[in-house]
Structures are given as structure tokens and as C-alpha cells.
Amino acid sequence: MDSFIIKGGTPLRGDVTISGSKNAVLPIMAATLLTGETCTLRRVPNLSDVAFMVRILESLGAEVAWSGDVVTVRAARIKGFGDYDLIRKMRGSICILGPLLGRRRAASVSLPGGCVIGTRPIDLHLKGLTALGTRIQIEGGYIHARARKLTGNTIFLGGRAGPTVLGTANILMAAVLADGVTIIESAACEPEVVDLCQFLVAMGAKISGIGSPTLTVTGVPELHGADHEVIPDRIEACTFLCAAAATKGDVTLHGTRPEHFAAVLDKLREAGVRIERKGTTLRVTRPGRLKPADVTTQPYAGFPTDVQAQFMALMALAPGISVITERIFESRFMHVAELMRLGADIAIEGPNAIVKGGRPMSGAPVMASDLRASAALVIAGLAARGTTQVHRIYHLDRGYERMEDKLRQLGARIERAAGE
Ligand code: EPU
């Protein structure tokens, strides 16, 4: 397994272009299954999760071509079940359930297990699909879903931790080809859901209330091909902002949609980071010392859980106490122990991490446990004195396009070491 070797202490300087969004492109790729016509997706990031989704679509019978950042899919004839092993490996693949039901009225996918950030239930996905007329059977670790016909209904999709992003995507993708009107209450409002809605509308779907917690879908008999450019990855942008601030650098991000991460910009400013916006370009600098800031993760438009770990790495450098509260995933603090190996002083009390920032950080071998935890360790390693080795960076390859190249372009001393 590959690792990163980072020699810390160099301020990041220069320009970086943000790639297309991982969490937008995965459900959009699944949505291409809703038509037999060709769909063209642009600004597709080169990630291992995208490569997985390509293989899943192919295993369902779709023809997929991927060249540079453009993916074309033609799902002329598809099956209701794909390669179980592939599907099992990527949690995001649960979002093929909605489109397969929409198009074929039948789907079998493996039940996604828990993961290090929490139990990750799918009860809301199943509740929504059942309300549309699907019969669900869980057997041997698989979800078998069948519907004679899908009929519109009113579905409340709010859960214990708020709305569900992929749950909303799944219900939307089943509802666009259902008979009648579906109203999704407490729908997720994340920009990735909006991007999916826009792709579906480009395919001929009828959806109103896009971006709001109430989505109204009027089913149509069929959809057609579409050409779509994926939104920029707001989590990648926020990761680079935190890295630039942590190293007291001067970095300009290109191709961003800052309105998608206003909550993070607000907290960075509170922490003493200067951010200047010109259209889709953001320049980040840090004129003085970092200040502590408290953060609570929330559904959109609140502070995203996917930036919690990276922001915690930054707050470990800010003299004073910051309280970071995780409200979306119950065990998303796996990075804490590893940040402590670098010298951070952090105590966990229930959903709160109490960060006593400003302790000197020095390099150490650390272990990445999930995608965003890995990003936090890279940020900490870039700011720490000495050498940090981040093991198991296959997690990073799932969600960050060419991360080490982009960081090296900004002057970071980072190398990939091939592992056994
Ligand atoms: N939940 C339920 N029941 C369900 C579904 C979700 O209780 O049926 C709960 C979850 O346990 C969690 C909360 O609802 O407490 C929100 O989970 P959500 O369903 O929104 O998460 P997701 O759709 O599975 C996506 C992203 C995650 C991101 C979350 C929250 C993709 C592929 N994944 O997951 O991204 O953290 O939304 O914004 O889009 C990442 O990129 O690192 C990542 C984990």
C-alpha cells in the first residue's frame, strides 16, 4: 500500500485548479442508467471511486468511454444486477438502486456495510423506495428490490442526523420515471444533489424546488441523453484552503464555486485566515497567527462533515481552545489519535473534540483511516516540523485527484512511496 512522505514546514505558494466533485459525479454516473441514449459527462475527476463506478456501469451492461476528464455512457441494454464484489467495495454504489428500479423495475445490490466513520444505515433509502411501490427483500447480505410499477407518493426523508444525500439521490432517480407526482420532504439540499437534479432535468425529468428541502418530481415515461459539466469539488477546495492556511502560504484556487462552502469560508475568516474572492478564484493568505474557532457539522448549508477533519488539523495549530462537534457521523474522529501522534492535544468527549491548539507539531508515521482523515493528516504533515509518513493513502486516491502533484506544484515536499 502506497504512502506519502512529507517534509513539513514549507509554506504552500502558487495556483491550483479544483477538479470536478466526487460526490456529485458518482450519483450522476448512476443516473446515466436511466436512459438508453448517450450521456456525456465533463469535468470528471480521475479518482479510484470513479474508476470503480465505471466498472460497475460496465458490469451492468453499459458501454463507457473515459478520456481525460470526459466520460460517455451508453446504457442501451442493462441488467438489474452487476458485479457484487465491485458494488460491495464502494459505499457510493448504493445510488445505482434508484436508477435500476426506475429503468428496469428490479435491482439487486449488496448491502453496504458500516465503515470507520459510522454505521451508515440505509433505512431512509429503503423507506423512500418502498413508498414508491417497491418490494424490498434483504437476503444473504443483498438488497433485492422489485416493483411492478412505481407510483408517486409523498415521502419524508429526514433522519436522526437530518436529510440523507444519497438517499435523496436514490429516491429522485426512481421517481423521475414513476407514474404521477412524488414529493420529497426534508430532501438534502447539498450542491451535489442540486447538480444531480440539473443533470436529470437536462435528461428530460420534471423536478421543481431544486436546492430546497421540498422536491417535487412529476414522473415522465422516458428520459433522453444529456451533456453535463460536473460542479467543482467543494471539499477539495476547502482542503486546499486549510492546507494553505496551515502552512502560512499564499495560494490561489481556480475554478471554485465559493457559494458552495460559505460556512467554511466564514470559519476560516474567524480563525484569522484572509480570503479574497474574484469570481471563481479564491486567494488565501494568513497575515498573522491563527485564532481558535468552534465548529459544529451540519447538513448543507452548515459546516460540512467532510471538512471537519481538515479544519481540526488547522485548529491544532491555532493557540487556544477550539471545540469541534460532529453531528452527522457518530465516529468520525479516527484522525484524532493520529493527529496526536504529531503532537496535537485533543480530547474527545462524546460528539465533541476539544482541541488545545498551538502545541508544536513534529513529523511521525501515521495511518490514514478514511478519505477526509487522510487529508487532515496530510495538512498536519505539511505544517509539522520534520518528516511525516502517511500510510494507506489509497483512501486519498478515492477522492482527491493527483493530490501530491497539486501539492508539489505549490512547493510542498511530498513524495509517494510505493508500498508492499
Ligand atoms: N442516515 C440514516 N439513514 C439512511 C441514510 C443516512 O440514518 O438511510 C444517516 C447517516 O448515518 C448520517 C446522516 O444520515 O448520520 C447523513 O448521511 P447521508 O446519507 O447524507 O450520507 P451519504 O449520502 O451516505 C454522502 C457523501 C459523504 C458525506 C455525506 C454527508 C457520497 C458518495 N458520500 O454520504 O461523503 O459525508 O453525504 O454529507 O456522496 C466523503 O466524501 O468523504 C463522504 C463520506
Residues whose N, C-alpha, C, O or C-beta is under 5 A from the ligand:
A	BS01	EPU	N23 G92 R120 P121 I122 D123 L124 H125 G159 R160 A161 G162 P163 T164 V165 L166 G167 T305 D306 I328 F329 L371 R372
